[in-house]
Amino acid sequence: MIKYKFLTIIVTLLFLTYRVLLPVEVVGIHKPGKTSTVVIVKNFPITRIGKISWWKKNHNQLSKQCPFIISPENHRVVFFEAEYKKDSGTDQDSDLLCFDDMPTKVNCISKENRPLLIRHYPDGHTEYVTENFFQRFLQYF
């Protein structure tokens, strides 16, 4: 019994180490409105501190690709960890967020996994709203 517990702990630690070391990949950046930006990512950090520090380290690099990310009019940056899919027009797709700036029909994402929301306020302060795995898991109970 102790062997199985030890093996479970080792496998869990190896998986978490692997997951933490994966680099974040920016899949797409979209500007659906005047005051918001949507960033699609893969392998986003798991912890709140990791998400916020990743943004602080990389927002200048992202703003070189898309200057509107740090413009004064952009009050909200929303991160989604998702893959693009096609909207089939059924009720099951009602929870999809679709982007008109893409020439392909595979231009929608699921709005379920939103790991980070950044709000910039006119008075200069910034608010970070994070979602973690446990919040998502516990909503089903």
N, C-alpha and C positions, 0 to 999 in steps of 0.2 A: 504494500500500500504506500509506503514511504517513497519507493522508487517511482511510482506513478505521479505522486505529487511533485517530486523533484523534477521529473521529466516534463511535467506540465509547466512548471515555473520556468525551466530552461527554454522550452519552445516559445512560451509567451514573451520572455525577454528577448529572444532572438528576433521574433516577429516585430516587436516594438522598436528594436534597434534598427532593423531593416526599414521600417515605415518612417522613422524619424530621419534617416539618412537619404531618403529619396528627394531629389530636387523638385522644387515647385515648377510646374510647366504652365505658362499662360497660353491658353488655347485660343481665346478671342477677347476682343474688347469692343463694346458696342455703346452707342450713345442714343438710347431710345427717347430721350426728352431733353429739354433745355437744362434741367437742373440735376440730372442723374447720369451715371455711367455704370454699365454692367461689365464685370470682368469674369470670364469663364476660366477656371483653373483646374489643374489635376495635382494631386499629391500635396494639398495645402496642409500646413502644420496642424497638429492635433490640439495643442494647448492654446489658451487665450494669449498668453505671453508670446508664444511662437508666431501666432497670426499677426499680432500687432507689430512685433519686431520685424517680421518679414516685410510688412507694408512700409514701415519706416526706412528700412534698408533699400527697398526697391521702387518706391514711388517716383524718385527722380528718373530712374531708367524707364519706367513705364510712361512718364510724361514726355520723354524724348520721342517715343513711338506715337503717342497720342496726347498732344499738348492740352487738350480739353480736360484731362484728368485733374490737373491742379489749377484750373482757371477759377476765378472768384465766383463765377456763376454756377459752378458745379458743386452743389450742396450735398450730394449723396453719391457714394461709391459702394456698389453692392457686388460682393463676390459670390459666385455660385460654383460648386464643384459638381460638374455635370458633363454629359456628352450630348452633342447635337443629335436631334431626331426629327423625323418628319411628322407634321401635324396631319393626322388622317381625317380630321373634321368630326370626330365622334365625341361623346360625352367624356370618355376616358381621357381625352386630350385637353380637357378644359383647364387643367392645372399646368399647362405648358406656357412658357413665355417665348414668343416668337419675335425674330428680328427682321425688319424689312430691308436692312442694309446689306443683306446677303443675297447673292444671285441664285443660290441653290434652294431647292425645296426642303432640304434638311437644315432648317434654320431655327429650330425650337429647342428649348431645354426645359427640364423639369424644375419647378420652383421649390422643390422640397429641401434640397441640401444647400443652405445658405450659411457658410461658415463665418462670414464677416460682413458687417454693414458699417460704413464710416459716414458720419454726418458732420459736415462743416457748418457752423453757425455764423451768422453775420458779425457777432461780437468777437469772433476769433477763436473760440474754443471748439474742440473736436471731440465727438463722442464715438466710442467703439462699441458695437453690439456684436457679441459673438454667440455662436451656437456650437455646442459640443456634442459628441457622440451620445453621452448619457442623457441629455435632454431629448434627443431624437428617439432614443430607445425607450425611455420612460413614458413618452406620450402615448404609447400603445397599451399601457396598463392603467 
